[in-house]
Amino acid sequence: MNPDTPPNAVLLYSGDIDAFHAQARANGLDTPDRDTPFYDTREFRIDDPDGNRLWIGQVGAADGA
């Protein structure tokens, strides 16, 4: 991570958060479990080696559907 560069965050939307999460783990990425915050989205995050955070979410999937 370059200390002179501030980290960034990117929000990506998936049509199937469960399949995307499973594929990320199958590809060897260290991903936390999916989270369901107070808004109508299920999501998880991936932090890259440069300190950037990728949030992957699916709108309308908060009920686990």
Secondary structure, DSSP 8 states (H G I E B T S, - for coil): --TTS---EEEEE-S-HHHHHHHHHHTT------B--SSSEEEEEEE-TTS-EEEEEEET-TT--
